[in-house]
Amino acid sequence: MSVDSMFVHKMWDEEELSKMVDGGIPFPMLSDAGGRVGTLYGVYDNEAGVETRGRFIIDPDGVIQGYEVLTPPVGRNVAESLRQLQAFQLIRAKKGAEATPSGWKPGKATLRPGPDLVGKVWEVWKVDQAFED
Amino acid sequence: MSEELNVSCARPIGSEVDQGIDDSFVIEGAEASKAKKEETTMIMVGRKAPDFSAPGYHDGKFVNVKLSDFQGKWVVLCFYPGDFTFV
């Protein structure tokens, strides 16, 4: 979503993005002329007249599970957004019985929060795991 | 999921979808609009995402998309400064 019109979205998709992604952008490219929606989400820069780089993960109940906002010159890390999405999906599937520690990725160990884990995280989770690829 | 738009010279814009504010206590006049403003600018994890509808381009068509139409699915909502920019 940006302040550009849907007509400009069409041209951008046809003229440039379809040369990067086969078949063009597969999801809706939304128009927020005037920044009303961006204002609602706290990411519209009124002085510059554009949206900042806000990214919101919204669950199937419509609840915001995570967000990140960057100023325009720095691009996002899409892999990190996908990692967070996978983590939130796992937590939801396990109905909160498991949690994903720092550095978690799909396939890595989760934690089971509860009285037995208090003071024992050091036994099941090592600092190196926060930095592993 | 999304309704197709009839294209004319008018440029449709996005807007908030009123979600029925809890009116268990009623504030009148200026105070009410101030309270509503504060409420709508509060974005927090664990809270409902404000519903909105916005025009857009998808799959060769011009469409109108409402966030609440995606109820039951995971949504990643991304804002960015502008088309044809670099990052």
Backbone of each chain as ProteinMPNN parsed JSONL, in Angstrom:
{"seq_chain_A": "MSVDSMFVHKMWDEEELSKMVDGGIPFPMLSDAGGRVGTLYGVYDNEAGVETRGRFIIDPDGVIQGYEVLTPPVGRNVAESLRQLQAFQLIRAKKGAEATPSGWKPGKATLRPGPDLVGKVWEVWKVDQAFED", "coords_chain_A": {"N_chain_A": [[0.845, -1.194, 0.0], [0.551, 2.165, -0.927], [0.734, 5.764, -1.429], [0.279, 6.079, -4.07], [-1.792, 6.059, -7.03], [-4.163, 3.517, -8.137], [-3.835, 3.246, -10.796], [-1.203, 3.953, -11.334], [-0.006, 1.906, -9.904], [-0.675, -0.236, -11.571], [0.821, 0.367, -13.874], [3.409, 0.279, -12.82], [3.592, -2.383, -12.038], [3.262, -3.682, -14.51], [5.302, -2.56, -16.123], [7.728, -2.729, -14.721], [7.866, -4.389, -12.263], [6.958, -6.902, -13.095], [9.093, -7.75, -14.496], [10.809, -8.531, -12.594], [9.468, -10.37, -11.025], [7.941, -13.279, -11.968], [5.028, -13.104, -13.842], [4.118, -10.948, -12.477], [3.09, -8.948, -9.58], [1.643, -10.952, -7.088], [-0.303, -10.322, -5.199], [-2.863, -8.014, -3.924], [-2.216, -4.63, -4.843], [-2.459, -1.867, -3.029], [-4.091, 1.354, -2.869], [-3.558, 4.385, -1.214], [-4.286, 7.16, -1.339], [-3.815, 10.336, 0.018], [-3.264, 9.283, 2.432], [-4.916, 8.2, 4.438], [-5.382, 5.61, 5.49], [-2.797, 4.915, 6.205], [-2.366, 6.824, 8.174], [-4.121, 5.933, 10.097], [-2.769, 3.656, 10.875], [-0.484, 4.721, 11.839], [1.762, 5.192, 10.227], [1.95, 7.049, 8.249], [3.682, 9.717, 6.836], [3.134, 12.862, 7.343], [4.396, 15.279, 6.635], [6.171, 14.64, 4.536], [4.386, 13.5, 2.859], [4.119, 10.829, 2.198], [3.941, 7.21, 2.771], [5.695, 5.584, 5.42], [8.01, 2.773, 5.79], [6.112, 0.563, 6.834], [5.183, -2.535, 8.329], [2.834, -4.987, 8.959], [1.811, -7.831, 10.75], [-1.018, -9.677, 10.641], [-3.349, -11.66, 12.297], [-5.621, -14.56, 11.79], [-7.863, -13.772, 13.256], [-7.914, -11.103, 12.961], [-6.193, -9.718, 14.557], [-3.38, -7.748, 15.426], [-0.258, -9.135, 15.349], [2.403, -8.538, 15.117], [4.629, -5.81, 14.314], [6.642, -3.659, 12.2], [8.469, -0.748, 11.561], [10.174, 1.216, 9.248], [12.295, 3.951, 8.247], [12.228, 5.534, 4.981], [14.837, 5.099, 3.463], [15.948, 2.584, 4.082], [15.661, -0.755, 3.242], [13.437, -3.609, 3.739], [13.811, -6.805, 5.494], [12.738, -9.482, 4.035], [12.835, -12.213, 4.543], [13.0, -12.315, 7.32], [10.509, -11.326, 8.038], [8.919, -13.422, 7.086], [9.86, -15.479, 8.705], [8.941, -14.633, 11.219], [6.188, -14.727, 10.724], [5.873, -17.513, 10.338], [6.532, -18.358, 12.895], [4.475, -17.201, 14.459], [2.325, -18.562, 13.368], [2.886, -21.17, 14.142], [2.746, -20.957, 16.967], [0.049, -20.357, 17.22], [-1.112, -22.688, 16.192], [-0.324, -24.476, 18.16], [-1.745, -23.593, 20.231], [-0.66, -21.876, 22.161], [0.83, -23.493, 23.858], [3.464, -23.848, 23.309], [6.487, -21.906, 22.863], [8.494, -19.691, 20.861], [11.892, -19.41, 21.081], [14.502, -16.82, 21.116], [16.091, -16.439, 17.99], [14.855, -18.591, 16.85], [13.934, -20.801, 14.2], [11.972, -22.391, 11.601], [11.833, -25.841, 12.302], [13.684, -25.78, 14.314], [14.183, -26.122, 17.916], [11.451, -25.569, 20.163], [10.208, -23.817, 23.091], [8.603, -24.932, 26.133], [6.572, -23.204, 27.923], [6.155, -22.942, 31.455], [5.809, -23.934, 34.927], [7.992, -25.714, 35.345], [9.97, -24.803, 33.685], [10.966, -22.499, 34.667], [13.816, -20.726, 35.536], [15.333, -22.615, 34.269], [15.861, -22.279, 31.628], [18.41, -21.897, 30.653], [19.403, -24.453, 30.495], [18.142, -25.651, 28.342], [18.342, -23.964, 26.227], [20.775, -22.329, 24.314], [23.017, -19.517, 24.107], [24.318, -19.302, 21.647], [22.401, -20.17, 19.858], [20.894, -17.991, 19.244], [22.234, -16.741, 17.275], [22.621, -18.429, 15.177], [22.588, -19.531, 11.73]], "CA_chain_A": [[0.0, 0.0, 0.0], [1.271, 3.437, -0.972], [-0.177, 6.853, -1.788], [0.103, 6.092, -5.519], [-3.11, 5.6, -7.487], [-4.177, 2.143, -8.657], [-3.373, 3.3, -12.194], [0.264, 3.918, -11.276], [0.324, 0.528, -9.493], [-0.785, -1.085, -12.77], [1.972, 0.639, -14.739], [4.638, -0.201, -12.157], [3.578, -3.842, -12.102], [3.448, -4.116, -15.912], [6.535, -2.073, -16.75], [8.965, -3.04, -13.999], [7.843, -5.505, -11.3], [6.779, -8.179, -13.796], [10.419, -8.161, -14.987], [11.509, -9.106, -11.437], [8.656, -11.482, -10.52], [7.193, -13.877, -13.069], [3.58, -12.938, -13.758], [3.788, -9.735, -11.731], [2.823, -9.051, -8.139], [0.504, -11.861, -6.936], [-1.268, -9.873, -4.181], [-3.393, -6.685, -4.26], [-1.422, -3.428, -4.59], [-3.521, -0.954, -2.606], [-3.857, 2.79, -3.003], [-3.943, 5.133, -0.015], [-4.145, 8.588, -1.636], [-4.19, 11.133, 1.18], [-2.669, 8.663, 3.607], [-5.886, 7.968, 5.526], [-5.158, 4.306, 6.123], [-1.483, 5.022, 6.83], [-2.529, 7.604, 9.402], [-4.786, 5.009, 11.023], [-1.758, 2.693, 11.331], [0.652, 5.447, 12.401], [2.944, 5.101, 9.372], [1.917, 8.081, 7.21], [4.496, 10.897, 7.132], [2.333, 13.985, 6.872], [5.248, 16.312, 6.031], [6.702, 14.154, 3.26], [3.258, 13.093, 2.017], [4.237, 9.412, 1.801], [3.953, 6.225, 3.859], [6.993, 5.008, 5.762], [7.989, 1.325, 5.524], [5.437, -0.164, 7.918], [4.776, -3.903, 7.986], [2.005, -5.51, 10.045], [1.362, -9.217, 10.628], [-2.374, -9.715, 11.207], [-3.738, -13.073, 12.376], [-6.952, -14.833, 11.221], [-8.906, -13.073, 14.021], [-7.796, -9.658, 12.731], [-5.377, -9.139, 15.629], [-1.995, -7.462, 15.034], [0.689, -9.92, 16.147], [3.724, -7.901, 15.093], [4.842, -4.798, 13.277], [7.976, -3.08, 12.071], [8.394, 0.464, 10.747], [11.486, 1.759, 8.907], [12.278, 5.148, 7.406], [12.313, 5.108, 3.577], [16.055, 4.646, 2.765], [16.388, 1.221, 4.412], [14.707, -1.786, 2.834], [13.099, -4.637, 4.73], [14.296, -8.174, 5.335], [11.525, -10.277, 3.821], [13.015, -13.515, 5.196], [12.684, -12.146, 8.734], [9.045, -11.23, 8.141], [8.373, -14.773, 6.899], [10.199, -16.237, 9.906], [7.996, -14.238, 12.269], [4.882, -15.257, 10.349], [5.893, -18.948, 10.624], [6.53, -18.512, 14.353], [3.124, -16.898, 14.953], [1.433, -19.638, 12.93], [3.165, -22.333, 14.998], [2.188, -20.669, 18.294], [-1.409, -20.447, 17.113], [-1.456, -24.103, 16.021], [-0.084, -25.17, 19.443], [-2.615, -22.913, 21.194], [0.099, -21.229, 23.235], [1.553, -24.448, 24.709], [4.885, -23.716, 22.999], [6.934, -20.565, 22.521], [9.713, -19.753, 20.048], [12.939, -18.591, 21.688], [15.307, -15.976, 20.247], [16.829, -17.177, 16.971], [14.089, -19.741, 16.355], [13.539, -20.924, 12.795], [11.241, -23.652, 11.427], [12.667, -27.023, 12.477], [14.455, -25.681, 15.549], [13.434, -26.45, 19.124], [10.637, -24.549, 20.825], [10.169, -23.954, 24.548], [7.267, -25.177, 26.681], [6.499, -22.371, 29.119], [5.443, -23.547, 32.576], [6.582, -23.878, 36.176], [9.23, -26.494, 35.265], [10.969, -24.125, 32.864], [11.459, -21.315, 35.381], [15.203, -20.886, 35.981], [15.978, -23.738, 33.576], [16.01, -21.999, 30.195], [19.839, -22.063, 30.318], [19.688, -25.868, 30.207], [17.554, -26.101, 27.07], [18.579, -22.984, 25.15], [22.115, -21.744, 24.421], [23.131, -18.194, 23.481], [24.703, -19.487, 20.237], [21.209, -20.399, 19.039], [20.348, -16.701, 18.825], [23.006, -16.22, 16.142], [22.782, -19.453, 14.143], [21.896, -19.348, 10.453]], "C_chain_A": [[0.879, 1.242, 0.0], [0.276, 4.516, -1.375], [-0.403, 6.927, -3.302], [-1.293, 5.586, -5.904], [-3.013, 4.164, -8.015], [-3.714, 2.103, -10.11], [-1.843, 3.232, -12.247], [0.735, 2.525, -10.838], [0.344, -0.396, -10.721], [0.446, -0.892, -13.658], [3.263, 0.099, -14.134], [4.734, -1.722, -12.263], [3.905, -4.307, -13.523], [4.832, -3.782, -16.447], [7.804, -2.532, -16.033], [8.881, -4.31, -13.152], [7.7, -6.864, -11.987], [8.1, -8.66, -14.411], [11.257, -8.758, -13.85], [10.798, -10.368, -10.949], [7.807, -11.987, -11.669], [5.697, -13.69, -12.882], [3.155, -11.72, -12.969], [3.469, -10.011, -10.273], [1.551, -9.872, -7.898], [-0.556, -11.409, -5.93], [-1.764, -8.469, -4.544], [-2.407, -5.563, -3.904], [-2.434, -2.314, -4.294], [-3.093, 0.503, -2.675], [-4.391, 3.526, -1.773], [-3.694, 6.623, -0.239], [-4.633, 9.4, -0.432], [-3.709, 10.524, 2.489], [-3.626, 8.364, 4.751], [-5.635, 6.662, 6.266], [-3.806, 4.315, 6.851], [-1.533, 5.789, 8.14], [-3.13, 6.729, 10.495], [-3.773, 4.047, 11.659], [-0.492, 3.375, 11.842], [1.907, 5.405, 11.549], [2.967, 6.162, 8.27], [2.723, 9.299, 7.668], [3.813, 12.106, 6.497], [3.169, 15.045, 6.157], [5.75, 15.89, 4.655], [5.582, 13.741, 2.311], [3.347, 11.67, 1.515], [4.15, 8.507, 3.031], [5.41, 5.862, 4.16], [6.897, 3.488, 5.563], [7.432, 0.547, 6.715], [5.007, -1.537, 7.447], [4.07, -4.522, 9.183], [1.636, -6.955, 9.759], [0.033, -9.325, 11.378], [-2.881, -11.154, 11.157], [-5.171, -13.297, 11.868], [-8.108, -14.215, 12.012], [-8.852, -11.563, 13.807], [-6.978, -8.953, 13.798], [-3.941, -8.926, 15.136], [-1.049, -8.248, 15.939], [2.073, -9.292, 16.164], [3.761, -6.788, 14.08], [6.26, -4.266, 13.328], [7.818, -1.839, 11.199], [9.804, 1.003, 10.524], [11.309, 3.068, 8.142], [12.612, 4.724, 5.97], [13.655, 4.576, 3.065], [16.5, 3.212, 3.05], [15.291, 0.208, 4.074], [14.523, -2.856, 3.893], [13.862, -5.932, 4.496], [13.08, -9.096, 5.25], [11.615, -11.624, 4.533], [12.664, -13.428, 6.685], [11.167, -12.013, 8.945], [8.415, -12.613, 8.014], [8.658, -15.643, 8.122], [9.219, -15.914, 11.04], [6.608, -14.804, 11.99], [4.8, -16.751, 10.676], [5.852, -19.207, 12.125], [5.126, -18.266, 14.92], [2.141, -17.997, 14.552], [1.625, -20.885, 13.791], [2.546, -22.142, 16.385], [0.671, -20.838, 18.286], [-1.849, -21.904, 17.01], [-1.314, -24.86, 17.334], [-0.905, -24.55, 20.573], [-1.851, -22.384, 22.413], [0.875, -22.177, 24.135], [3.063, -24.393, 24.478], [5.202, -22.266, 22.683], [8.222, -20.685, 21.721], [10.768, -18.839, 20.645], [13.675, -17.745, 20.647], [16.08, -16.835, 19.25], [16.083, -18.36, 16.389], [13.849, -19.638, 14.85], [12.773, -22.222, 12.668], [12.205, -24.839, 11.526], [13.489, -26.981, 13.748], [13.548, -25.85, 16.768], [12.622, -25.262, 19.646], [10.754, -24.735, 22.326], [8.733, -24.223, 24.983], [7.152, -24.407, 27.994], [5.682, -23.062, 30.218], [6.338, -23.508, 33.802], [7.928, -24.59, 36.083], [10.348, -25.777, 34.525], [11.585, -22.919, 33.587], [12.867, -21.575, 35.914], [15.971, -21.96, 35.254], [16.164, -23.494, 32.074], [17.46, -22.22, 29.77], [20.19, -23.501, 29.989], [19.214, -26.284, 28.809], [17.816, -25.146, 25.904], [19.929, -22.325, 25.37], [22.19, -20.435, 23.63], [23.49, -18.302, 21.988], [23.483, -19.613, 19.318], [20.589, -19.098, 18.542], [21.012, -16.208, 17.545], [23.175, -17.227, 15.006], [22.035, -19.096, 12.869], [20.786, -20.378, 10.296]], "O_chain_A": [[1.81, 1.372, 0.795], [-0.891, 4.223, -1.633], [-1.192, 7.75, -3.768], [-1.894, 4.786, -5.187], [-1.924, 3.666, -8.302], [-3.26, 1.069, -10.599], [-1.267, 2.545, -13.091], [1.744, 2.022, -11.332], [1.246, -1.217, -10.888], [1.038, -1.861, -14.133], [4.104, -0.463, -14.835], [5.799, -2.276, -12.536], [4.719, -5.21, -13.718], [5.461, -4.591, -17.129], [8.843, -2.706, -16.669], [9.713, -5.206, -13.292], [8.253, -7.86, -11.52], [8.223, -9.822, -14.8], [12.276, -9.404, -14.093], [11.444, -11.32, -10.512], [7.048, -11.23, -12.275], [5.155, -14.087, -11.851], [1.96, -11.475, -12.803], [3.563, -11.142, -9.796], [0.495, -9.539, -8.435], [-1.604, -12.046, -5.817], [-1.156, -7.801, -5.38], [-1.838, -5.545, -2.812], [-3.167, -1.874, -5.18], [-1.914, 0.839, -2.558], [-5.528, 3.314, -1.35], [-2.998, 7.274, 0.54], [-5.733, 9.174, 0.072], [-3.743, 11.175, 3.533], [-3.207, 8.283, 5.906], [-5.669, 6.608, 7.496], [-3.682, 3.796, 7.961], [-0.834, 5.454, 9.096], [-2.712, 6.772, 11.652], [-3.902, 3.674, 12.825], [0.462, 2.703, 12.234], [3.01, 5.564, 12.072], [3.885, 6.185, 7.45], [2.482, 9.844, 8.745], [3.902, 12.337, 5.291], [2.71, 15.645, 5.185], [5.753, 16.688, 3.718], [5.793, 13.642, 1.102], [2.72, 11.327, 0.513], [4.266, 8.962, 4.169], [6.25, 5.837, 3.261], [5.836, 2.972, 5.211], [8.178, -0.047, 7.494], [4.531, -1.702, 6.324], [4.623, -4.58, 10.282], [1.197, -7.278, 8.655], [-0.034, -9.096, 12.585], [-2.849, -11.793, 10.105], [-5.866, -12.332, 11.549], [-9.224, -14.137, 11.498], [-9.641, -10.822, 14.392], [-7.053, -7.732, 13.935], [-3.357, -9.809, 14.507], [-1.04, -8.05, 17.154], [2.833, -9.485, 17.113], [3.019, -6.806, 13.098], [6.972, -4.392, 14.325], [7.103, -1.878, 10.198], [10.547, 1.225, 11.481], [10.298, 3.27, 7.47], [13.213, 3.67, 5.764], [13.629, 3.641, 2.265], [17.345, 2.678, 2.331], [14.16, 0.303, 4.55], [15.328, -2.996, 4.814], [14.475, -6.132, 3.447], [12.475, -9.442, 6.265], [10.622, -12.126, 5.06], [12.095, -14.365, 7.245], [10.622, -12.532, 9.92], [7.483, -12.942, 8.749], [7.817, -16.443, 8.533], [8.733, -16.811, 11.729], [5.934, -15.297, 12.895], [3.798, -17.216, 11.22], [5.217, -20.159, 12.579], [4.648, -19.03, 15.759], [1.229, -18.325, 15.311], [0.661, -21.572, 14.13], [1.903, -23.048, 16.915], [0.087, -21.388, 19.22], [-2.821, -22.317, 17.644], [-2.084, -25.781, 17.604], [-0.77, -24.94, 21.733], [-2.338, -22.441, 23.542], [1.519, -21.729, 25.084], [3.847, -24.826, 25.323], [4.329, -21.492, 22.29], [8.963, -21.656, 21.875], [10.571, -17.625, 20.712], [13.492, -17.932, 19.444], [16.661, -17.851, 19.63], [16.612, -19.063, 15.527], [13.601, -18.562, 14.307], [12.896, -23.087, 13.534], [13.267, -24.835, 10.903], [13.95, -28.019, 14.223], [12.325, -25.741, 16.675], [13.054, -24.112, 19.576], [11.341, -25.715, 22.784], [7.777, -23.815, 24.322], [7.577, -24.887, 29.045], [4.655, -23.684, 29.947], [7.495, -23.096, 33.721], [8.907, -24.131, 36.672], [11.525, -26.091, 34.704], [12.609, -22.39, 33.157], [13.085, -22.531, 36.657], [17.134, -22.208, 35.569], [16.573, -24.393, 31.339], [17.717, -22.678, 28.656], [21.165, -23.755, 29.281], [19.808, -27.157, 28.175], [17.55, -25.473, 24.748], [20.215, -21.823, 26.457], [21.512, -20.27, 22.616], [23.029, -17.504, 21.171], [23.526, -19.214, 18.154], [19.854, -19.087, 17.555], [20.458, -15.381, 16.819], [23.799, -16.92, 13.99], [20.989, -18.448, 12.908], [20.089, -20.385, 9.282]]}, "seq_chain_B": "MSEELNVSCARPIGSEVDQGIDDSFVIEGAEASKAKKEETTMIMVGRKAPDFSAPGYHDGKFVNVKLSDFQGKWVVLCFYPGDFTFV", "coords_chain_B": {"N_chain_B": [[-13.498, -12.176, -2.203], [-12.543, -9.645, -2.968], [-14.106, -6.792, -4.439], [-14.71, -5.985, -7.864], [-13.811, -2.88, -9.374], [-15.578, -0.252, -11.039], [-14.065, 1.639, -13.475], [-13.507, 5.059, -13.564], [-13.036, 8.611, -14.197], [-12.855, 9.63, -11.692], [-10.949, 9.373, -8.738], [-10.831, 6.841, -6.605], [-10.459, 6.658, -3.031], [-8.826, 5.311, -0.085], [-10.284, 4.358, 3.108], [-11.142, 4.461, 6.623], [-12.921, 1.768, 8.128], [-15.817, 1.926, 9.909], [-16.005, 0.53, 13.086], [-17.881, 0.32, 15.023], [-17.815, 1.78, 17.813], [-17.203, 1.164, 21.248], [-19.723, 2.262, 23.241], [-20.229, 2.469, 25.951], [-19.824, 4.41, 27.788], [-20.718, 7.763, 27.273], [-19.342, 10.454, 25.528], [-19.602, 13.88, 24.901], [-19.518, 16.117, 22.054], [-16.581, 18.058, 21.417], [-14.839, 16.695, 23.037], [-15.533, 14.091, 22.544], [-14.702, 13.689, 19.87], [-12.011, 13.991, 20.227], [-11.428, 11.864, 21.918], [-12.039, 9.759, 20.212], [-10.125, 10.134, 18.262], [-7.764, 9.63, 19.654], [-8.17, 6.969, 20.189], [-8.159, 5.798, 17.64], [-5.548, 6.143, 16.853], [-4.048, 4.416, 18.263], [-1.964, 1.886, 17.942], [-1.317, -1.397, 18.663], [0.425, -4.397, 19.471], [-1.351, -7.458, 19.734], [-3.775, -6.275, 19.796], [-6.818, -5.491, 17.993], [-6.545, -5.039, 14.485], [-7.05, -1.975, 12.837], [-9.936, -1.728, 10.825], [-10.163, -1.251, 7.3], [-10.963, 0.062, 4.045], [-9.824, -0.046, 0.696], [-8.97, 1.074, -2.594], [-7.462, -0.752, -5.31], [-4.986, -2.506, -7.345], [-5.075, -5.644, -8.838], [-4.101, -8.608, -10.275], [-4.592, -7.84, -12.971], [-6.918, -6.426, -12.73], [-8.939, -3.666, -11.481], [-9.691, -3.243, -8.149], [-11.671, -3.269, -5.094], [-10.618, -3.476, -1.822], [-11.198, -4.874, 1.355], [-10.03, -4.984, 4.629], [-11.276, -6.635, 6.555], [-12.436, -8.569, 4.982], [-10.605, -10.528, 4.825], [-10.694, -12.0, 7.059], [-10.021, -14.887, 8.964], [-7.825, -15.569, 7.553], [-4.228, -15.282, 7.357], [-2.639, -12.134, 7.253], [-0.283, -10.042, 5.687], [0.423, -6.805, 5.908], [1.76, -4.261, 4.076], [3.296, -1.119, 3.972], [4.708, 1.373, 1.816], [6.98, 3.91, 0.541], [6.706, 4.78, -2.243], [5.652, 4.027, -5.65], [7.885, 2.944, -8.252], [10.181, 3.628, -6.895], [13.344, 3.057, -5.181], [14.19, 1.178, -3.152]], "CA_chain_B": [[-12.476, -11.521, -1.389], [-12.499, -8.228, -3.294], [-15.053, -6.474, -5.506], [-14.076, -5.255, -8.961], [-14.239, -1.488, -9.425], [-15.788, 0.386, -12.33], [-13.064, 2.692, -13.575], [-13.907, 6.33, -14.163], [-11.994, 9.611, -13.963], [-12.735, 9.848, -10.253], [-9.935, 8.512, -8.137], [-11.297, 6.403, -5.291], [-9.412, 6.623, -2.006], [-9.079, 4.404, 1.022], [-10.802, 4.975, 4.322], [-11.387, 3.604, 7.774], [-14.245, 1.169, 8.219], [-16.279, 2.126, 11.283], [-16.182, -0.79, 13.691], [-18.819, 0.369, 16.134], [-17.045, 2.072, 19.021], [-17.854, 0.843, 22.52], [-20.273, 3.512, 23.771], [-20.732, 2.21, 27.298], [-19.954, 5.75, 28.344], [-20.848, 8.661, 26.132], [-18.737, 11.77, 25.675], [-20.224, 14.766, 23.918], [-18.822, 17.206, 21.377], [-15.151, 18.077, 21.102], [-14.178, 15.631, 23.802], [-15.808, 12.812, 21.876], [-13.848, 13.533, 18.698], [-10.649, 13.829, 20.731], [-11.327, 10.49, 22.418], [-12.051, 8.863, 19.067], [-8.841, 10.29, 17.591], [-6.761, 8.896, 20.433], [-8.43, 5.54, 20.048], [-7.8, 5.291, 16.322], [-4.118, 6.21, 16.592], [-3.367, 3.445, 19.121], [-1.668, 0.601, 17.324], [-0.591, -2.221, 19.638], [0.353, -5.839, 19.22], [-2.354, -8.098, 20.585], [-5.053, -5.568, 19.633], [-7.433, -5.561, 16.666], [-6.063, -4.151, 13.427], [-8.162, -1.132, 12.373], [-10.446, -2.156, 9.528], [-10.152, -0.204, 6.279], [-11.163, -0.397, 2.679], [-8.965, 0.735, -0.186], [-8.931, 0.621, -3.978], [-6.153, -1.28, -5.665], [-4.792, -3.228, -8.597], [-4.744, -7.035, -8.567], [-4.382, -9.61, -11.298], [-5.141, -7.231, -14.176], [-8.198, -5.746, -12.488], [-9.031, -2.689, -10.396], [-10.548, -3.867, -7.137], [-11.752, -2.629, -3.788], [-10.245, -4.493, -0.838], [-11.501, -4.549, 2.743], [-9.219, -5.86, 5.486], [-12.108, -7.634, 7.241], [-12.738, -9.662, 4.05], [-9.548, -11.541, 4.979], [-10.924, -12.699, 8.323], [-9.792, -16.319, 8.782], [-6.535, -15.762, 6.875], [-3.119, -14.442, 7.809], [-2.424, -10.993, 6.358], [0.881, -9.177, 5.875], [0.086, -5.493, 5.347], [3.004, -3.497, 3.91], [3.263, 0.235, 3.438], [5.995, 1.785, 1.264], [6.894, 5.317, 0.153], [6.149, 5.11, -3.539], [5.947, 3.211, -6.828], [9.053, 3.331, -9.041], [11.331, 4.062, -6.077], [14.498, 2.171, -5.374], [14.538, 0.182, -2.145]], "C_chain_B": [[-12.408, -10.025, -1.673], [-13.444, -7.962, -4.45], [-14.347, -5.688, -6.6], [-14.669, -3.85, -9.049], [-14.537, -1.082, -10.861], [-14.845, 1.571, -12.414], [-13.662, 3.929, -14.229], [-12.788, 7.323, -13.892], [-11.811, 9.886, -12.481], [-11.704, 8.888, -9.7], [-10.399, 8.087, -6.75], [-10.152, 6.389, -4.285], [-9.817, 5.694, -0.872], [-9.665, 5.128, 2.216], [-10.979, 3.934, 5.413], [-12.779, 3.005, 7.663], [-14.669, 1.244, 9.672], [-16.608, 0.779, 11.909], [-17.138, -0.781, 14.865], [-18.071, 0.524, 17.442], [-17.862, 1.697, 20.254], [-18.382, 2.14, 23.136], [-20.892, 3.287, 25.15], [-20.713, 3.494, 28.131], [-19.888, 6.734, 27.182], [-20.195, 10.002, 26.442], [-19.287, 12.652, 24.568], [-19.195, 15.683, 23.257], [-17.341, 17.0, 21.156], [-14.417, 16.937, 21.82], [-14.348, 14.272, 23.128], [-14.878, 12.617, 20.691], [-12.402, 13.356, 19.126], [-10.437, 12.385, 21.201], [-11.252, 9.51, 21.259], [-10.694, 8.914, 18.37], [-7.763, 9.493, 18.324], [-6.914, 7.396, 20.246], [-7.913, 5.019, 18.71], [-6.29, 5.364, 16.064], [-3.341, 5.22, 17.461], [-3.188, 2.114, 18.406], [-0.847, -0.199, 18.326], [-0.669, -3.677, 19.237], [-0.631, -6.449, 20.209], [-3.714, -7.423, 20.508], [-5.522, -5.705, 18.194], [-6.773, -4.584, 15.689], [-7.241, -3.296, 12.961], [-8.629, -1.575, 10.984], [-10.417, -0.977, 8.552], [-10.583, -0.802, 4.959], [-10.359, 0.519, 1.776], [-9.036, 0.177, -1.604], [-7.545, 0.101, -4.306], [-6.144, -1.969, -7.014], [-4.375, -4.653, -8.257], [-5.097, -7.891, -9.765], [-5.062, -9.015, -12.534], [-6.43, -6.466, -13.991], [-8.045, -4.66, -11.426], [-10.07, -3.189, -9.409], [-10.665, -2.977, -5.904], [-11.53, -3.714, -2.749], [-10.574, -3.999, 0.569], [-10.704, -5.515, 3.618], [-10.071, -6.978, 6.086], [-12.562, -8.759, 6.295], [-11.739, -10.812, 4.204], [-9.617, -12.245, 6.33], [-10.766, -14.204, 8.085], [-8.497, -16.623, 8.039], [-5.477, -14.891, 7.538], [-2.895, -13.339, 6.778], [-1.098, -10.32, 6.701], [0.574, -7.874, 5.144], [1.355, -4.649, 5.294], [2.733, -2.12, 3.336], [4.649, 0.554, 2.873], [5.85, 3.181, 0.66], [6.325, 5.573, -1.239], [6.529, 4.133, -4.639], [7.172, 3.781, -7.55], [10.16, 3.957, -8.188], [12.287, 2.879, -5.96], [14.657, 1.024, -4.394], [13.534, -0.966, -2.128]], "O_chain_B": [[-12.239, -9.223, -0.755], [-13.58, -8.795, -5.346], [-13.501, -4.838, -6.323], [-15.864, -3.651, -8.829], [-13.848, -1.504, -11.79], [-14.827, 2.416, -11.519], [-14.247, 3.854, -15.309], [-11.717, 6.943, -13.417], [-10.743, 10.323, -12.054], [-11.598, 7.741, -10.136], [-10.363, 8.887, -5.815], [-9.004, 6.135, -4.65], [-10.986, 5.34, -0.719], [-9.563, 6.349, 2.332], [-10.97, 2.726, 5.176], [-13.704, 3.648, 7.167], [-14.001, 0.713, 10.559], [-17.375, -0.01, 11.357], [-17.21, -1.75, 15.62], [-17.733, -0.459, 18.102], [-19.076, 1.897, 20.286], [-17.601, 3.015, 23.511], [-21.942, 3.844, 25.471], [-21.496, 3.642, 29.069], [-19.113, 6.564, 26.24], [-20.457, 10.608, 27.481], [-19.42, 12.214, 23.426], [-18.146, 15.981, 23.828], [-16.897, 15.921, 20.762], [-13.506, 16.313, 21.275], [-13.451, 13.429, 23.137], [-14.324, 11.534, 20.503], [-11.643, 12.649, 18.463], [-9.408, 11.77, 20.92], [-10.494, 8.541, 21.308], [-10.169, 7.887, 17.94], [-6.963, 8.784, 17.713], [-5.934, 6.656, 20.157], [-7.31, 3.948, 18.64], [-5.799, 4.71, 15.145], [-2.112, 5.183, 17.406], [-4.124, 1.324, 18.278], [0.197, 0.263, 18.788], [-1.689, -4.142, 18.728], [-0.733, -6.02, 21.358], [-4.692, -7.914, 21.073], [-4.735, -5.996, 17.294], [-6.482, -3.441, 16.042], [-8.323, -3.828, 12.714], [-7.816, -1.772, 10.081], [-10.626, 0.167, 8.954], [-10.57, -2.019, 4.778], [-10.223, 1.712, 2.048], [-9.149, -1.033, -1.8], [-6.566, 0.468, -3.655], [-7.148, -2.009, -7.726], [-3.439, -4.862, -7.485], [-6.242, -7.905, -10.218], [-5.992, -9.608, -13.081], [-6.983, -5.919, -14.946], [-7.149, -4.718, -10.584], [-11.193, -3.52, -9.789], [-9.869, -2.061, -5.699], [-12.181, -4.758, -2.79], [-10.27, -2.862, 0.929], [-10.702, -6.722, 3.375], [-9.645, -8.133, 6.124], [-13.026, -9.798, 6.763], [-12.0, -11.932, 3.764], [-8.711, -12.993, 6.699], [-11.311, -14.739, 7.12], [-8.11, -17.784, 7.905], [-5.789, -13.897, 8.193], [-2.954, -13.585, 5.573], [-0.818, -10.058, 7.871], [0.478, -7.845, 3.917], [1.956, -4.353, 6.326], [2.028, -1.976, 2.337], [5.655, 0.064, 3.388], [4.746, 3.597, 0.307], [5.531, 6.498, -1.407], [7.579, 3.493, -4.584], [7.45, 4.976, -7.455], [10.979, 4.723, -8.694], [12.067, 1.829, -6.565], [15.207, -0.014, -4.759], [13.675, -1.897, -1.336]]}, "name": "protein", "num_of_chains": 2, "seq": "MSVDSMFVHKMWDEEELSKMVDGGIPFPMLSDAGGRVGTLYGVYDNEAGVETRGRFIIDPDGVIQGYEVLTPPVGRNVAESLRQLQAFQLIRAKKGAEATPSGWKPGKATLRPGPDLVGKVWEVWKVDQAFEDMSEELNVSCARPIGSEVDQGIDDSFVIEGAEASKAKKEETTMIMVGRKAPDFSAPGYHDGKFVNVKLSDFQGKWVVLCFYPGDFTFV"}
